Amino acid sequence: MLDRVFDCYEPFFGGGSGMGVVGIDGLGVLNAITLPIAIVGNDYNLIWTNKAMLREMGRELSDIAGRPCFEVNGSKAPLDTCPHKKFLSNVHAVTYDLSDSCLVPQTGVMISPFYNENGVFIGGVHLYFDCGSLAYPAYVKPGKGEFAGIIFENAPLAMALVKDRNILLANRRFEELFGYTYDEIKGKDTSVFFQSEEDFKRFGEVIYTKFRQEGPVITEQLMRRRSGRLFWCRFLGQSAGRGETVWILEDISLQKEIEVELAKNEEKFRAISCMASDAIVLMDMAGRVTYWNSTAQRLFGYSSREALGNDLHLLVLPDEQISAYRKAYRKFSETGKSKFEGRLVEFAARRKDGQRLFVEVSFSSVKIGGEPFFLGIIRNITKKKEEEERKKRLDVKLGQVQRLESMGILAGGVAHDFNNILMGVLGYAEIALSKLVKESPARPAIQNIIDSAQRAAELSNQMLSYTGKGVFHLETVDLSKLIEETDHLLKSMVSKKTVLKFDLNRDTPCVNIDPTQVRQVIMNLIINASEAIGERSGLITVSTGVMHADRAYLAETYLDEDLPEGFYAYIEVADTGCGMDRDVIKMIFDPFFTTKFQGRGLGLAASLGIIRAHRGAIKVYSEPGKGTTFKILFHCTKKGLYGETGTAAAPPKIAKGDKTLLVVDDDESVRTVTRMMLEESGFRVITAEDGRDAVEKFKKYYKEIDLVILDLIMPHLTGEEVYREIRRLYPNVRVILSSGYSEKDVIGKFIGKKIAGFIQKPFMGEELLEKVSKALNMS
């Protein structure tokens, strides 16, 4: 009788065709039984166990499936007392009490035959129970091998066998569902379970008609408990033959209440969610989309029809993140915990068209109809992230500028003081050399002093170049021709194992640059490239060309100081050397930073200063072991041709004799050397040791003074303040400014003030006399 009940059980759970008592495809329902159950083949191999069995054994199904039951039990062969061995001897349902030699010792075991879909015997179904505590209904006797009775009684759903409107059998769950005892239910007319006789008749007419025409029927039905309270049931019914019908019922009252409530609120929810500025997405526990509002459609480009039923993460995550998501989801499936729940999480996403965007997501778990879901609120933060990235780049560049300015002040100050010292060395050496006869053996030594001091002056000028305050003489230059004219010098700077290749674009537009300074930049880069290659064989390529640089490209250069978009001529120096990592790249332009044992750390620092002074940019590409490329960009000019020069001016006559000059400098050696140089040419010289002394001397001798040589950085009064005072006393006074800084940096403070000239320290006597003569010859 009960076997016919279980033939009807499977359709309710979506199981397959019956096999023995319960089909293999329908065995999932046995996981709801609290008693351990195992299926053992006629070869003793374990075919399947329910969850209660696995809990009892403390094992995983994957660990024991396919293994002989006696081996799992710790034996090498079946024991004589093995229940399964006895069962196989006659292939009849048997019951053994307190078996010590089975998978669950010290329990009773019931074994029933198990057949495949073709009716072939393949093993037995073991059900383990505690003989002292298991209670059986009056109609089930374990000794008779009624395995189906045990399953029937412990089934998680209400079950009954009905004939001629009366209950023949009912399990405990049926009793609990309707509030009757078994004695009260047995033989009872089933109409009492419906809200009215009319309802029962309509139900019978529909259900029994379908039994005959369609087989098993699943429907929802309003039913009545013993207390008179109505509730909703999911009902499965099927004919069991001989006028008998199997009923299987599940209480769905809560689900129906939720459905009604959701129906009431669905329109309101949809209206709110459609108006929401954020995407609202509902997913089941497998990650499949079950709700997708209009904002989600606009944000990701998928219609609701395209999104529903699909995995959200496969829809919106970039391909490179899918693997990490699957790993995280597997962990969630195992633990039931997600590190994302209840948190705001930012991640990169993609639209249907492949466009990337950034989103901020808040996930929370909710229950709808008793089922768990994930509710996701997704906000587009692409503009916010872009703004943050822009601000971050600005902060980095501001930090770079501030660092460079700080280092520039240091380098400029050192160069200024160094130039004052060199002024004394060069001046005294030159004067000493002029006093010696040509045959004097001291002349070569004095000349070496002068040469060394001039090299030191070049080093000082490199420091000034880093600050962008070196001496610049701008010309309209073709970069390709500039490199061609220097190629022999560049080739001499690389080792014999290194190939220097030129790839010069003949149509590169001209740029306004100081060719001497830019040539120095190229030489610095070639030297660095050669040293990066070292003793190995390698290649250095020098290229020129023109490109259009937009703001995005310029923003990645070092340093982009709001350079305009447009066409830029470039010089590119690429090598196959050792390359650099990110930490080194961040520091390569700092003065005195070097990775070389004997390096000074001024080559690239000076190059950066020169490029900045030209309003250009540098872009660096480098990876360890893959070489380095420097690209130098200069804004193109439409006017001027390379090498175009005016008629050279005739050198001025060197004035001598009858002129009086005021020399103002706070450095005694500079004052003394300058005075001696001028007096050698017959000038009368008055000296002042600071700004205040200069004003006093000028007040006293201004009628005699023809020219003032004025230092800019002095105590008490600066050169600018002294200039203002002496011009107030005598507006037509002629002044030559003197400084360790470059003319470009100094002269801007005196635009429109009729300066007679500028001379940068350290200077030689001939240069000084040329400047003085030119100033005195001014009309």
ZATIZA-519747 format. One line per 2 residues: number of its first residue (from 1); for each residue x, y, z of C-alpha. Coordinates in nm, 2 decimals. Example, Ala and Ser with C-alpha at 12.3 -4.5 7.8 and 13.67 -1.06 7.14 Angstrom:
<pts>
1 = 1.23,-0.45,0.78; 1.37,-0.11,0.71
</pts>
This chain:
<pts>
1 = 0.00,0.00,0.00; 0.27,0.25,0.10
3 = 0.48,0.16,-0.20; 0.20,0.31,-0.41
5 = 0.21,0.63,-0.19; 0.58,0.67,-0.27
7 = 0.53,0.62,-0.64; 0.33,0.94,-0.61
9 = 0.59,1.13,-0.40; 0.84,1.20,-0.66
11 = 0.65,1.44,-0.89; 0.60,1.68,-0.60
13 = 0.98,1.71,-0.56; 1.07,1.70,-0.93
15 = 1.23,1.36,-0.90; 1.28,1.11,-1.19
17 = 1.13,0.77,-1.26; 1.09,0.53,-0.96
19 = 1.36,0.28,-0.88; 1.28,0.03,-0.61
21 = 1.11,0.22,-0.32; 1.23,0.57,-0.43
23 = 1.40,0.66,-0.76; 1.76,0.77,-0.75
25 = 1.67,1.10,-0.90; 1.41,1.15,-0.63
27 = 1.63,1.06,-0.33; 1.67,1.42,-0.23
29 = 1.35,1.40,-0.03; 1.52,1.14,0.20
31 = 1.76,1.42,0.31; 1.46,1.55,0.51
33 = 1.44,1.22,0.71; 1.62,1.24,1.04
35 = 1.71,0.87,1.04; 2.03,0.76,0.86
37 = 1.98,0.60,0.52; 2.23,0.44,0.29
39 = 2.20,0.25,-0.04; 2.46,-0.03,-0.08
41 = 2.51,-0.22,-0.40; 2.52,-0.59,-0.45
43 = 2.90,-0.56,-0.48; 2.90,-0.39,-0.13
45 = 2.99,-0.05,-0.28; 2.82,0.25,-0.13
47 = 2.59,0.41,-0.39; 2.43,0.70,-0.19
49 = 2.36,0.82,0.17; 2.13,1.09,0.31
51 = 2.26,1.38,0.52; 2.16,1.22,0.85
53 = 2.39,0.93,0.76; 2.68,1.16,0.68
55 = 2.63,1.35,1.00; 2.63,1.02,1.20
57 = 2.95,0.90,1.03; 3.12,1.24,1.03
59 = 3.21,1.20,0.66; 3.15,1.36,0.32
61 = 2.97,1.17,0.05; 3.27,1.22,-0.19
63 = 3.49,1.04,0.06; 3.28,0.72,0.08
65 = 3.08,0.69,-0.24; 3.19,0.40,-0.45
67 = 3.39,0.23,-0.17; 3.29,-0.11,-0.01
69 = 3.09,-0.06,0.30; 3.31,-0.31,0.50
71 = 3.62,-0.10,0.40; 3.45,0.22,0.52
73 = 3.37,0.03,0.84; 3.74,-0.06,0.88
75 = 3.74,-0.43,0.76; 3.92,-0.59,0.47
77 = 3.62,-0.82,0.38; 3.26,-0.86,0.48
79 = 3.22,-1.02,0.83; 3.00,-1.32,0.89
81 = 2.77,-1.09,1.10; 2.74,-0.83,0.82
83 = 2.37,-0.75,0.78; 2.42,-0.67,0.41
85 = 2.58,-1.01,0.36; 2.29,-1.18,0.52
87 = 2.05,-0.97,0.31; 2.22,-1.07,-0.01
89 = 2.18,-1.44,0.07; 1.81,-1.43,0.02
91 = 1.73,-1.08,-0.13; 1.44,-1.02,0.10
93 = 1.36,-0.73,0.33; 1.51,-0.80,0.67
95 = 1.55,-0.62,1.00; 1.85,-0.67,1.24
97 = 1.86,-0.54,1.59; 2.18,-0.38,1.75
99 = 2.41,-0.47,1.47; 2.78,-0.42,1.57
101 = 2.92,-0.49,1.22; 2.75,-0.22,1.01
103 = 2.81,0.14,0.91; 2.62,0.28,1.21
105 = 2.70,0.03,1.50; 2.48,-0.03,1.80
107 = 2.16,0.05,1.61; 1.90,-0.15,1.44
109 = 1.90,-0.17,1.06; 1.62,-0.24,0.81
111 = 1.73,-0.34,0.46; 1.50,-0.35,0.16
113 = 1.58,-0.45,-0.21; 1.67,-0.18,-0.45
115 = 1.61,-0.22,-0.83; 1.71,-0.01,-1.13
117 = 1.47,0.13,-1.39; 1.48,-0.20,-1.58
119 = 1.38,-0.40,-1.27; 1.73,-0.54,-1.22
121 = 1.83,-0.59,-0.85; 2.14,-0.37,-0.78
123 = 2.15,-0.36,-0.40; 1.97,-0.27,-0.07
125 = 1.84,0.03,0.11; 1.96,0.05,0.47
127 = 1.76,0.24,0.73; 1.92,0.27,1.07
129 = 1.72,0.32,1.39; 1.74,0.31,1.77
131 = 1.54,0.00,1.86; 1.45,0.14,2.20
133 = 1.32,0.48,2.10; 1.17,0.45,1.75
135 = 0.79,0.45,1.77; 0.60,0.30,1.49
137 = 0.23,0.36,1.41; 0.01,0.06,1.46
139 = -0.01,-0.03,1.09; 0.38,-0.04,1.05
141 = 0.57,-0.33,1.19; 0.95,-0.33,1.13
143 = 0.98,-0.70,1.15; 0.77,-0.73,0.83
145 = 1.02,-0.52,0.64; 0.79,-0.23,0.57
147 = 1.07,0.02,0.49; 0.82,0.25,0.30
149 = 0.63,0.28,0.63; 0.93,0.43,0.81
151 = 0.98,0.68,0.53; 0.60,0.76,0.52
153 = 0.59,0.83,0.89; 0.90,1.05,0.89
155 = 0.83,1.24,0.57; 0.86,1.62,0.60
157 = 0.52,1.68,0.43; 0.16,1.58,0.52
159 = 0.06,1.25,0.34; -0.26,1.05,0.33
161 = -0.41,0.77,0.14; -0.78,0.83,0.05
163 = -1.05,0.60,-0.08; -1.42,0.69,-0.14
165 = -1.38,1.03,0.03; -1.24,0.86,0.35
167 = -0.89,0.86,0.50; -0.72,0.51,0.50
169 = -0.37,0.62,0.61; -0.22,0.95,0.73
171 = 0.12,1.03,0.87; 0.22,1.24,1.17
173 = 0.27,1.56,0.97; -0.09,1.52,0.84
175 = -0.21,1.50,1.20; -0.02,1.81,1.30
177 = -0.13,2.01,0.99; -0.50,1.96,1.06
179 = -0.50,1.92,1.43; -0.64,1.56,1.46
181 = -0.50,1.24,1.61; -0.46,0.94,1.39
183 = -0.75,0.76,1.55; -0.97,1.07,1.48
185 = -0.85,1.09,1.11; -0.88,0.72,1.02
187 = -1.19,0.67,0.82; -1.29,1.03,0.84
189 = -1.47,1.19,0.54; -1.23,1.43,0.37
191 = -1.49,1.70,0.32; -1.42,1.82,0.68
193 = -1.08,1.95,0.55; -1.25,2.19,0.32
195 = -1.43,2.52,0.40; -1.76,2.39,0.26
197 = -1.93,2.10,0.10; -1.96,2.30,-0.22
199 = -1.60,2.37,-0.22; -1.52,2.01,-0.17
201 = -1.74,1.91,-0.46; -1.58,2.16,-0.69
203 = -1.23,2.04,-0.58; -1.33,1.68,-0.64
205 = -1.47,1.75,-0.99; -1.16,1.93,-1.10
207 = -0.90,1.71,-0.94; -1.04,1.37,-1.01
209 = -1.11,1.47,-1.37; -0.74,1.56,-1.41
211 = -0.63,1.24,-1.24; -0.80,1.04,-1.52
213 = -0.68,1.27,-1.80; -0.34,1.41,-1.70
215 = -0.21,1.19,-1.41; -0.06,1.37,-1.11
217 = -0.21,1.71,-1.02; -0.04,1.99,-0.83
219 = -0.26,2.29,-0.72; -0.31,2.54,-0.44
221 = -0.62,2.49,-0.22; -0.78,2.67,0.07
223 = -0.84,2.41,0.35; -0.98,2.40,0.71
225 = -0.81,2.29,1.03; -0.99,2.12,1.32
227 = -1.01,2.46,1.49; -1.21,2.60,1.19
229 = -0.92,2.82,1.08; -0.87,2.83,0.70
231 = -0.52,2.81,0.55; -0.36,2.76,0.21
233 = -0.20,2.43,0.10; 0.00,2.32,-0.20
235 = -0.17,2.00,-0.29; -0.03,1.71,-0.49
237 = -0.28,1.43,-0.58; -0.25,1.12,-0.79
239 = -0.44,0.80,-0.83; -0.29,0.50,-0.66
241 = -0.52,0.25,-0.83; -0.81,0.05,-0.70
243 = -1.00,0.37,-0.64; -0.74,0.50,-0.40
245 = -0.58,0.85,-0.41; -0.26,0.98,-0.26
247 = -0.27,1.33,-0.10; 0.05,1.52,-0.03
249 = 0.01,1.86,0.13; 0.24,2.15,0.23
251 = 0.13,2.45,0.43; 0.19,2.77,0.22
253 = -0.01,3.01,0.43; 0.29,3.24,0.50
255 = 0.39,3.24,0.14; 0.03,3.33,0.03
257 = 0.02,3.61,0.29; 0.35,3.75,0.16
259 = 0.23,3.72,-0.20; -0.08,3.92,-0.11
261 = 0.12,4.18,0.07; 0.37,4.20,-0.22
263 = 0.08,4.24,-0.46; -0.05,4.53,-0.26
265 = 0.29,4.70,-0.25; 0.43,4.59,-0.58
267 = 0.30,4.89,-0.77; 0.42,5.13,-0.50
269 = 0.76,4.96,-0.50; 0.80,4.97,-0.87
271 = 0.70,5.34,-0.88; 0.96,5.42,-0.61
273 = 1.24,5.20,-0.76; 1.18,5.34,-1.11
275 = 1.22,5.69,-0.98; 1.53,5.61,-0.78
277 = 1.85,5.76,-0.90; 2.04,5.44,-0.80
279 = 2.02,5.10,-0.97; 1.81,4.86,-0.76
281 = 1.88,4.49,-0.83; 1.74,4.18,-0.66
283 = 1.92,3.85,-0.69; 1.86,3.50,-0.57
285 = 2.12,3.31,-0.37; 2.28,3.18,-0.70
287 = 2.34,3.54,-0.81; 2.07,3.54,-1.07
289 = 1.88,3.87,-1.13; 1.51,3.86,-1.03
291 = 1.44,4.23,-1.04; 1.61,4.51,-1.24
293 = 1.48,4.87,-1.22; 1.49,5.13,-1.49
295 = 1.80,5.30,-1.35; 1.99,4.97,-1.38
297 = 1.88,4.95,-1.74; 2.02,5.30,-1.81
299 = 2.33,5.24,-1.61; 2.44,4.90,-1.76
301 = 2.26,4.91,-2.09; 2.07,4.58,-2.04
303 = 1.69,4.58,-2.06; 1.50,4.41,-1.78
305 = 1.42,4.11,-2.02; 1.80,4.07,-2.09
307 = 1.90,4.09,-1.73; 1.64,3.87,-1.56
309 = 1.76,3.52,-1.49; 2.12,3.60,-1.57
311 = 2.41,3.61,-1.33; 2.46,3.97,-1.23
313 = 2.84,3.94,-1.20; 2.87,3.79,-1.55
315 = 2.66,4.08,-1.68; 2.85,4.37,-1.52
317 = 3.19,4.26,-1.41; 3.50,4.30,-1.63
319 = 3.64,3.97,-1.75; 3.95,3.99,-1.53
321 = 3.74,4.01,-1.22; 3.52,3.71,-1.29
323 = 3.76,3.45,-1.15; 3.80,3.64,-0.82
325 = 3.42,3.67,-0.79; 3.37,3.30,-0.84
327 = 3.63,3.22,-0.58; 3.46,3.46,-0.33
329 = 3.11,3.32,-0.41; 3.23,2.96,-0.35
331 = 3.35,3.07,-0.01; 3.02,3.24,0.05
333 = 2.83,2.92,-0.05; 3.04,2.72,0.20
335 = 3.02,2.96,0.49; 2.70,3.15,0.43
337 = 2.89,3.47,0.50; 2.99,3.75,0.27
339 = 3.24,4.03,0.34; 3.04,4.26,0.12
341 = 2.71,4.24,0.31; 2.62,4.56,0.49
343 = 2.92,4.75,0.35; 2.97,5.01,0.08
345 = 3.20,4.85,-0.18; 3.36,5.02,-0.48
347 = 3.45,4.83,-0.79; 3.50,4.86,-1.17
349 = 3.21,4.75,-1.38; 3.12,4.74,-1.75
351 = 2.82,4.83,-1.96; 2.67,4.62,-2.23
353 = 2.86,4.82,-2.49; 3.19,4.74,-2.31
355 = 3.24,5.09,-2.16; 3.41,5.08,-1.82
357 = 3.26,5.26,-1.52; 3.30,5.28,-1.14
359 = 3.01,5.19,-0.91; 2.95,5.19,-0.54
361 = 2.74,4.90,-0.42; 2.56,4.82,-0.10
363 = 2.44,4.46,-0.06; 2.20,4.33,0.21
365 = 2.03,3.99,0.25; 1.65,4.00,0.26
367 = 1.37,3.73,0.27; 1.08,3.74,0.03
369 = 0.82,3.47,0.07; 1.05,3.30,0.32
371 = 1.32,3.27,0.05; 1.66,3.45,0.09
373 = 1.76,3.71,-0.17; 2.03,3.97,-0.21
375 = 1.92,4.33,-0.26; 2.18,4.55,-0.42
377 = 2.18,4.93,-0.44; 2.42,5.04,-0.71
379 = 2.54,5.40,-0.76; 2.74,5.53,-1.05
381 = 3.05,5.71,-0.91; 3.25,5.73,-1.23
383 = 3.25,6.11,-1.23; 3.34,6.11,-0.86
385 = 3.63,5.87,-0.93; 3.75,6.07,-1.22
387 = 3.75,6.39,-1.01; 3.93,6.21,-0.73
389 = 4.19,6.08,-0.98; 4.23,6.43,-1.13
391 = 4.27,6.58,-0.78; 4.52,6.30,-0.70
393 = 4.72,6.38,-1.01; 4.71,6.75,-0.92
395 = 4.83,6.68,-0.57; 5.11,6.47,-0.70
397 = 5.21,6.74,-0.95; 5.18,7.00,-0.68
399 = 5.41,6.80,-0.46; 5.65,6.76,-0.74
401 = 5.65,7.13,-0.82; 5.70,7.22,-0.45
403 = 5.98,6.97,-0.42; 6.15,7.10,-0.73
405 = 6.10,7.46,-0.62; 6.26,7.37,-0.28
407 = 6.55,7.19,-0.44; 6.57,7.47,-0.69
409 = 6.61,7.73,-0.42; 6.88,7.52,-0.26
411 = 7.06,7.46,-0.59; 7.03,7.83,-0.69
413 = 7.17,7.95,-0.36; 7.46,7.71,-0.38
415 = 7.53,7.82,-0.74; 7.51,8.18,-0.65
417 = 7.76,8.15,-0.36; 7.98,7.92,-0.56
419 = 7.99,8.18,-0.84; 8.11,8.45,-0.60
421 = 8.39,8.22,-0.49; 8.48,8.13,-0.85
423 = 8.48,8.50,-0.93; 8.77,8.55,-0.69
425 = 8.96,8.24,-0.82; 8.92,8.33,-1.19
427 = 8.99,8.70,-1.14; 9.30,8.66,-0.93
429 = 9.43,8.39,-1.16; 9.37,8.61,-1.47
431 = 9.54,8.91,-1.31; 9.83,8.69,-1.20
433 = 9.86,8.55,-1.55; 9.87,8.90,-1.70
435 = 10.16,8.99,-1.47; 10.38,8.70,-1.58
437 = 10.61,8.72,-1.88; 10.55,8.47,-2.15
439 = 10.85,8.27,-2.06; 10.75,8.23,-1.69
441 = 10.72,7.86,-1.59; 10.43,7.96,-1.37
443 = 10.20,8.04,-1.66; 10.08,7.68,-1.73
445 = 9.99,7.63,-1.36; 9.80,7.96,-1.36
447 = 9.62,7.86,-1.68; 9.53,7.53,-1.53
449 = 9.37,7.72,-1.24; 9.17,7.92,-1.48
451 = 9.06,7.61,-1.68; 8.95,7.43,-1.36
453 = 8.76,7.73,-1.24; 8.58,7.76,-1.57
455 = 8.48,7.39,-1.55; 8.35,7.46,-1.20
457 = 8.16,7.75,-1.34; 8.00,7.51,-1.59
459 = 7.90,7.28,-1.31; 7.75,7.58,-1.13
461 = 7.55,7.67,-1.44; 7.42,7.31,-1.45
463 = 7.27,7.38,-1.10; 7.12,7.70,-1.23
465 = 6.98,7.51,-1.53; 6.79,7.28,-1.29
467 = 6.62,7.58,-1.14; 6.54,7.71,-1.49
469 = 6.76,8.01,-1.43; 7.05,7.94,-1.65
471 = 7.16,8.16,-1.94; 6.94,8.11,-2.25
473 = 6.97,8.25,-2.60; 6.66,8.15,-2.80
475 = 6.67,8.08,-3.17; 6.43,7.92,-3.42
477 = 6.58,7.57,-3.46; 6.51,7.25,-3.66
479 = 6.57,6.97,-3.41; 6.67,6.72,-3.68
481 = 6.94,6.95,-3.81; 7.06,7.02,-3.46
483 = 7.12,6.65,-3.40; 7.28,6.60,-3.74
485 = 7.54,6.87,-3.66; 7.61,6.70,-3.33
487 = 7.61,6.33,-3.43; 7.99,6.30,-3.44
489 = 8.01,6.43,-3.08; 7.72,6.20,-2.97
491 = 7.89,5.89,-3.12; 8.20,5.96,-2.92
493 = 8.00,5.94,-2.60; 7.89,5.58,-2.63
495 = 8.09,5.26,-2.59; 8.22,5.06,-2.88
497 = 7.97,4.78,-2.80; 7.67,5.02,-2.83
499 = 7.51,5.11,-3.16; 7.38,5.47,-3.19
501 = 7.11,5.49,-3.45; 6.94,5.81,-3.58
503 = 6.58,5.82,-3.70; 6.53,6.18,-3.79
505 = 6.21,6.33,-3.94; 6.30,6.58,-4.21
507 = 5.96,6.75,-4.18; 5.98,6.83,-3.81
509 = 5.86,7.19,-3.76; 6.10,7.45,-3.60
511 = 6.09,7.54,-3.23; 6.22,7.83,-3.03
513 = 6.50,7.70,-2.81; 6.85,7.76,-2.69
515 = 7.04,7.52,-2.92; 7.34,7.50,-2.68
517 = 7.12,7.41,-2.38; 6.91,7.16,-2.57
519 = 7.23,7.00,-2.71; 7.34,6.96,-2.35
521 = 7.01,6.78,-2.27; 7.06,6.54,-2.57
523 = 7.42,6.47,-2.45; 7.30,6.40,-2.10
525 = 7.04,6.15,-2.22; 7.29,5.98,-2.45
527 = 7.55,5.94,-2.17; 7.28,5.80,-1.93
529 = 7.16,5.56,-2.20; 7.51,5.44,-2.26
531 = 7.58,5.39,-1.89; 7.25,5.20,-1.86
533 = 7.36,4.95,-2.12; 7.70,4.92,-1.96
535 = 7.95,4.67,-2.10; 7.69,4.47,-2.28
537 = 7.60,4.51,-2.64; 7.30,4.74,-2.69
539 = 7.12,4.99,-2.90; 7.05,5.36,-2.85
541 = 6.80,5.52,-3.09; 6.76,5.90,-3.13
543 = 6.44,6.00,-3.31; 6.27,6.33,-3.39
545 = 5.91,6.39,-3.51; 5.60,6.59,-3.45
547 = 5.28,6.49,-3.27; 4.96,6.64,-3.15
549 = 4.94,6.63,-2.77; 4.61,6.66,-2.60
551 = 4.55,6.74,-2.23; 4.53,6.37,-2.13
553 = 4.87,6.30,-2.29; 5.03,6.62,-2.14
555 = 4.89,6.54,-1.80; 5.11,6.23,-1.79
557 = 5.43,6.42,-1.86; 5.69,6.54,-1.62
559 = 5.61,6.82,-1.54; 5.29,6.92,-1.70
561 = 5.24,7.29,-1.59; 4.92,7.35,-1.78
563 = 5.08,7.32,-2.12; 4.85,7.40,-2.41
565 = 4.72,7.13,-2.64; 4.86,7.14,-2.99
567 = 5.15,7.02,-3.20; 5.48,6.94,-3.04
569 = 5.81,6.86,-3.19; 5.99,6.59,-3.00
571 = 6.33,6.43,-2.95; 6.32,6.07,-2.83
573 = 6.61,5.88,-2.69; 6.55,5.51,-2.63
575 = 6.79,5.25,-2.50; 6.80,4.88,-2.44
577 = 6.96,4.91,-2.10; 6.88,4.79,-1.76
579 = 6.57,5.01,-1.72; 6.43,5.16,-1.40
581 = 6.16,5.08,-1.14; 5.89,5.32,-1.03
583 = 6.08,5.43,-0.72; 6.38,5.53,-0.92
585 = 6.17,5.71,-1.18; 6.02,5.93,-0.91
587 = 6.37,6.06,-0.81; 6.57,6.07,-1.13
589 = 6.51,6.45,-1.18; 6.61,6.54,-0.82
591 = 6.95,6.72,-0.80; 7.23,6.51,-0.66
593 = 7.03,6.19,-0.69; 7.23,5.93,-0.88
595 = 7.24,5.55,-0.91; 7.60,5.56,-1.04
597 = 7.91,5.52,-0.82; 8.08,5.83,-0.95
599 = 7.77,6.03,-1.06; 7.70,6.38,-0.95
601 = 7.32,6.36,-1.00; 7.30,6.68,-1.20
603 = 7.26,6.57,-1.56; 6.89,6.49,-1.56
605 = 6.82,6.76,-1.30; 6.97,7.02,-1.53
607 = 6.79,6.87,-1.83; 6.46,6.91,-1.65
609 = 6.54,7.27,-1.56; 6.63,7.34,-1.92
611 = 6.31,7.18,-2.05; 6.09,7.36,-1.79
613 = 6.25,7.70,-1.89; 6.16,7.63,-2.25
615 = 5.80,7.55,-2.15; 5.85,7.20,-2.27
617 = 5.77,6.86,-2.12; 5.94,6.52,-2.06
619 = 5.78,6.18,-2.07; 5.96,5.88,-1.93
621 = 5.89,5.51,-2.02; 6.09,5.25,-1.84
623 = 6.07,4.90,-1.70; 6.34,4.70,-1.52
625 = 6.52,4.48,-1.77; 6.34,4.64,-2.07
627 = 6.52,4.96,-2.13; 6.42,5.33,-2.10
629 = 6.28,5.59,-2.34; 6.29,5.97,-2.28
631 = 6.07,6.19,-2.50; 6.13,6.56,-2.49
633 = 5.85,6.79,-2.63; 5.87,7.15,-2.75
635 = 5.58,7.35,-2.86; 5.60,7.41,-3.23
637 = 5.64,7.76,-3.38; 5.52,7.88,-3.72
639 = 5.78,8.14,-3.78; 6.16,8.14,-3.82
641 = 6.40,7.91,-4.00; 6.69,7.72,-3.87
643 = 7.01,7.91,-3.88; 6.85,8.24,-3.96
645 = 7.06,8.52,-3.81; 7.10,8.89,-3.86
647 = 7.41,9.08,-3.95; 7.66,9.04,-3.67
649 = 7.71,9.36,-3.48; 8.06,9.51,-3.47
651 = 8.24,9.46,-3.13; 8.24,9.77,-2.93
653 = 8.55,9.97,-2.88; 8.71,9.90,-2.54
655 = 8.70,10.21,-2.34; 9.00,10.31,-2.14
657 = 9.12,10.58,-1.91; 8.91,10.88,-1.80
659 = 8.60,10.72,-1.65; 8.50,10.67,-1.29
661 = 8.31,10.35,-1.20; 8.13,10.26,-0.87
663 = 8.16,9.88,-0.80; 7.91,9.76,-0.54
665 = 7.94,9.40,-0.40; 7.92,9.26,-0.05
667 = 8.19,8.99,-0.13; 8.54,9.14,-0.07
669 = 8.71,8.92,-0.32; 8.47,9.01,-0.60
671 = 8.51,9.38,-0.52; 8.89,9.36,-0.52
673 = 8.92,9.15,-0.84; 8.67,9.37,-1.03
675 = 8.85,9.68,-0.92; 9.19,9.54,-1.02
677 = 9.05,9.44,-1.37; 8.92,9.79,-1.43
679 = 9.22,9.97,-1.30; 9.44,9.76,-1.53
681 = 9.26,9.94,-1.82; 9.30,10.28,-1.66
683 = 8.96,10.33,-1.50; 8.92,10.50,-1.17
685 = 8.72,10.28,-0.93; 8.52,10.35,-0.62
687 = 8.40,10.04,-0.42; 8.11,9.99,-0.18
689 = 8.07,9.69,0.05; 7.69,9.68,0.08
691 = 7.37,9.86,-0.03; 7.38,10.13,0.24
693 = 7.74,10.21,0.17; 7.66,10.22,-0.21
695 = 7.40,10.49,-0.16; 7.63,10.70,0.06
697 = 7.92,10.68,-0.19; 7.69,10.76,-0.47
699 = 7.55,11.07,-0.29; 7.91,11.18,-0.23
701 = 8.05,11.12,-0.58; 7.76,11.10,-0.82
703 = 7.88,11.40,-1.02; 8.21,11.20,-1.09
705 = 8.06,10.85,-1.14; 8.00,10.75,-1.50
707 = 7.89,10.39,-1.44; 7.77,10.17,-1.16
709 = 7.84,9.79,-1.15; 7.57,9.68,-0.90
711 = 7.54,9.34,-0.72; 7.18,9.23,-0.65
713 = 7.19,9.03,-0.33; 7.34,9.24,-0.05
715 = 7.27,9.31,0.32; 7.10,9.63,0.44
717 = 6.97,9.73,0.10; 6.92,9.50,-0.20
719 = 7.05,9.59,-0.54; 6.69,9.67,-0.65
721 = 6.66,9.92,-0.36; 7.00,10.07,-0.43
723 = 6.91,10.11,-0.80; 6.58,10.29,-0.70
725 = 6.77,10.53,-0.46; 7.05,10.63,-0.70
727 = 6.80,10.68,-0.99; 6.61,10.91,-0.76
729 = 6.93,11.11,-0.71; 7.04,11.10,-1.07
731 = 6.79,10.96,-1.32; 7.04,10.93,-1.61
733 = 7.29,10.71,-1.42; 7.41,10.40,-1.61
735 = 7.40,10.07,-1.43; 7.53,9.73,-1.51
737 = 7.37,9.46,-1.30; 7.59,9.18,-1.16
739 = 7.47,8.85,-1.02; 7.55,8.48,-0.98
741 = 7.20,8.41,-1.12; 7.12,8.43,-1.49
743 = 7.01,8.74,-1.68; 6.67,8.58,-1.76
745 = 6.59,8.54,-1.39; 6.73,8.89,-1.29
747 = 6.63,9.12,-1.57; 6.26,9.07,-1.53
749 = 6.26,9.28,-1.21; 6.41,9.58,-1.41
751 = 6.19,9.58,-1.73; 6.14,9.93,-1.84
753 = 6.41,10.08,-1.61; 6.68,10.15,-1.86
755 = 6.94,9.90,-1.75; 7.27,9.95,-1.93
757 = 7.37,9.59,-1.92; 7.40,9.26,-1.72
759 = 7.71,9.05,-1.64; 7.69,8.70,-1.48
761 = 7.95,8.59,-1.23; 8.20,8.45,-1.26
763 = 8.33,8.67,-1.54; 8.67,8.72,-1.70
765 = 8.84,9.06,-1.75; 8.77,9.07,-2.12
767 = 8.40,9.01,-2.08; 8.38,9.28,-1.81
769 = 8.56,9.54,-2.03; 8.32,9.46,-2.32
771 = 8.02,9.51,-2.10; 8.16,9.84,-1.96
773 = 8.26,9.97,-2.30; 7.91,9.89,-2.44
775 = 7.74,10.07,-2.15; 7.96,10.38,-2.17
777 = 7.91,10.40,-2.55; 7.53,10.41,-2.51
779 = 7.39,10.73,-2.64
</pts>
